[in-house]
Amino acid sequence: MSAAPHRSPVTVVKLGGSCLDTLDDLWWDDLAGQGRVRPLILVHGWSRPLRRLDARHRQPSAILRDRYGNQSRWTTPEVLDDIRTVSAALTGRVLSQLRERGLTAERLIGSEGLISAGAGERLWWQGRRLVELDNLVGPPTGVNTVPLRHARPGHITLLTPLARNPAGQEVNTDADRAAAAVAGAVGATDLVLVTDVGHVTVDGKPVHRMSGASAATVRDTVAADGMRKKLRAACEALERGVERVVIGDAPVTALLTGRTGTVITRD
């Protein structure tokens, strides 16, 4: 009996909404090169395209802070409509970049039976008062991996990180944390968080390597809002069995080989 064919470990790459417009042809060439030799699952954000769509998404009131200090976009049914609009446009551009380079690719939407979310936080700061607000946001709690099994060398899966909460509502969920949940569920060895900053910094200095424990300390002490979310996602990925998380603004090959960015491991 012949041995089963070897299947390369999956790599999950989260494309930050803050940097999608700045990725040049060389960056996409590099990603395509990675996609030819390993299964890739891409998870995209939408922060900058959403802010560009409508001025109301740029207002301070568009962002809520919960009683634990975590930030969230105030998501109403109207905001979900806008997220769907910008996601359809940007995923079209991503798929086009991949297909132009000879890869096949498909888009999946997390709320269509793929990502489940927990109940959202209901108490949010408004000014100096904690008030109860409806916010269609929830933390990712489970991933149905069956639709993700199509990822293979030469074929890339692109995921829009919407989810369903226990009440069956479609909800917004943090894209970094969704990428971490997906990476853990599919047994990925690496999670790459592509963003618009080169490294995690502490006291103004770039950190090239850190342990999960150090990442948690930086997250809870000195990290600012955007990086705090990424470090939270990194710690969750490691807890789910991912071996390594890399954060940076470089081509994926440079990040995976540790030539740049911040590499976070369990030890």
N, C-alpha and C positions, 0 to 999 in steps of 0.2 A: 504493500500500500504506500503510495507516494505521500510525502509530508505535505501538510497544508502550507500554502504560500505565506511567506513572511509579510506581515502588515506593519508598515512603519507607524510609529507613534504619531498621534495627531498633535499639531501645534495650533493653538488658538491665538489670533491676533485681533486686538481691539483697536479700531481706527477712531481716534478722537475726533469729535465734531469740530474741535477748535483748529485742527490741522489739515483736514481733508482737502481744502482749497490750495494748500501750499505744497502738496506732494507732487514732485516733478516726474518727468518721463523716466529718469534713471531710477527713482524710487520704485515706480511701478514695474520697471524691467527687473529689478532685484526681487520684488515680491513674486513676479511670475516665475523667476528662476527657482525660488523656494517651492512654489506650487507645483512645479514639474517633478520634484523629487520627494515631496512629503505631502501627506494630507493636511490641508489648511481649512480651518473654520474662521471666518472673519465676522466680527461683531462690530457694528458701527454706532457712533454717537451722532448727535444732531444739534449740539448746543449753538454753534455759530450760525448755521443755516436757519435755525428757528428764530434767533434774534434778528437776523436780516429780513426775515419774512414780514415781521410786523413789529412796530415800535413797542407795543405793549409787552412783548417778551423781553424787552431790555429794561423795563422799569424795576426799581428795587422791590416793589410789591410782588413781582413775578417769582421771587425766591423766598421760600419760607425756611425758618430754622426751628427745629423741634426742641423739646425740653432737654435733650442730651447734647445739643449743639450741632447736630447733623443738618446739612442743607438739603433742600428738595425744591424742585420746580413746582409751583402751585399748578396742579393739573386738573383742569375741568374738562367736560366733554368737548368744548370748543378748542382747548389746547391739544387734546388728543387728535382732533381733526387736523390741526396744523402740523402736528408731529407726523401724521400719516402723509400729509402733502409733501413735506420736505424730505421725508424718508424715501418716498417713491422716486423723487428727483435724484437724490444723491446715490441711491442704490443703482439707479439706471446708469449713472456715470461710472460707478465702480465696476459694474458688470461689463460695461463697454471697454474699460481699460483692460480688463482681464481677457476678454474675448479677442481684442485686437492683438493680443500677444499669444494667441493660439490655445488658450485654456477654455474649457467649458466651465460654466458657473451657474448657480441657481440661487435665488433669493427665497428665504423662509422668514415668516413673521412669527415671533415668539408667542403671540397671543392666540395663534391658530393651532392649539394643542401641543405646544412645545415647552413653554416656560410657565410654571405656576408661581404665584406670588403669595406671600403672607398678607395678613391684614395690615393696612397702613397705619402709621401714627396719626392720631387725631388731635393732639395738643400741640399748638404751634405758637411761637412768639409773634405778636404784632406790637411793635414798639416795646414796651416794658411789661406787657400783659400776655399771659398764656391764655389762648382762646381755643375753643374746639372748632375745627374747620373740616369740611369735606375736602379731601385731596386724593385724586385717583392715582395714587402711587403705592407701591408695595415692594418689599424686599423679595428677591428671587429665593424660592424655597425648594424648587424641584425642576428637573429637566427631563423631558421625554427624549431619549437619545435615538429612537428609531429613525426619525427623519434625518438625523445627522450622519447616518451610516453611509450615505452616498459620498462623503468626503473621501477623496483618494488622490494620489498624485495625478495631476492633469485636470482635476475637477475640484473646484472650490465652492464651498457653501458660504453664503453671505446671510447673516442673521440680523434682523431688525428686533431689538430687545424690548418689545412690548410683552405683556404677560396677562394672565388671568388670575384674579384673586379668589378667595374661597366663596365669594358671592357670585362668581361667574362674570364679574365686570372686567372689561379690558382696562389695564392700568399701565402707567409709565413705571419703569423700573430703572435704576441706575445702570448704565451700560457697562461700566467697569465691573460692578458686582455681578451683572448677568454674565459677562465674559468669564469671570472666575467660576461661577456655578457651572457653566457649560464645560469649561476646562476640566473641572473635577469630575463631572458626570461622564465625559467621554474618555477619561484616563489620559489626558494630555500630559506630556512631560514638561512642556513649556507654555507659559502665558506671556505674550508680549503686549504691553500697553503702549501704543504709539501716541505720543502727545506733542505739545508744542514747546516743551522744555527738555533740555538735554539730560538732566540728572535730577535725582532727589538732592536737595541741598540742606545742610545743617549749618547754622551760623554763617550763611553766605558761601559755604564751601561745598563743592560737589562731592557726593558720596558714591564711590564706584561699586562697592560691594557691602552688603549688610545681611544680617540674619533676620529671620522672621521676628524674633524677639525684639531686636533693635528697631525694626520697621514699626512694630506695635508701639514702642516707646515714643518714636518720633511722631507717629500718627496722633498720639494722645497728648503730646506736649507742644511741639513747635511747628507742626505742619499746618499750612494754610488750607483753605477750604478745598480747592481742586486736588491738591496733592494728598490731603487727608483722605479723600474718597479713594484715590488710587492705592494708597497704602492699606486702607481697610480692605479693598478688593484683593490686594496681594496676600494679605494675611489669611483671608478666607480661602483663596486658592490653595495655599500651602496646607491649610487644615484639611482640605478636600483631597490631598494626595498629589497635587502638582509639585514637581520637583523644583521648578525655578520660575521666577517672575522677573521680567526685564522691563524697565520703564525708561523711555527716551524718545528722541525726535529724529533718529537716524534710520537708514534702510534696515529692514528686518535682519538681513545677514549680519550686519555690523552689530546689531543688538544681541543676536543669538550667539555670536562668537565672543561677546564680552569686550569688543574693541571700544565700545562707548556705552553710555547709558548706566543705569544702576541695576545691578543684579542682586536679587533677593532670594535666598535659599533658607531652608529650615534650620540648618546648622550655622 
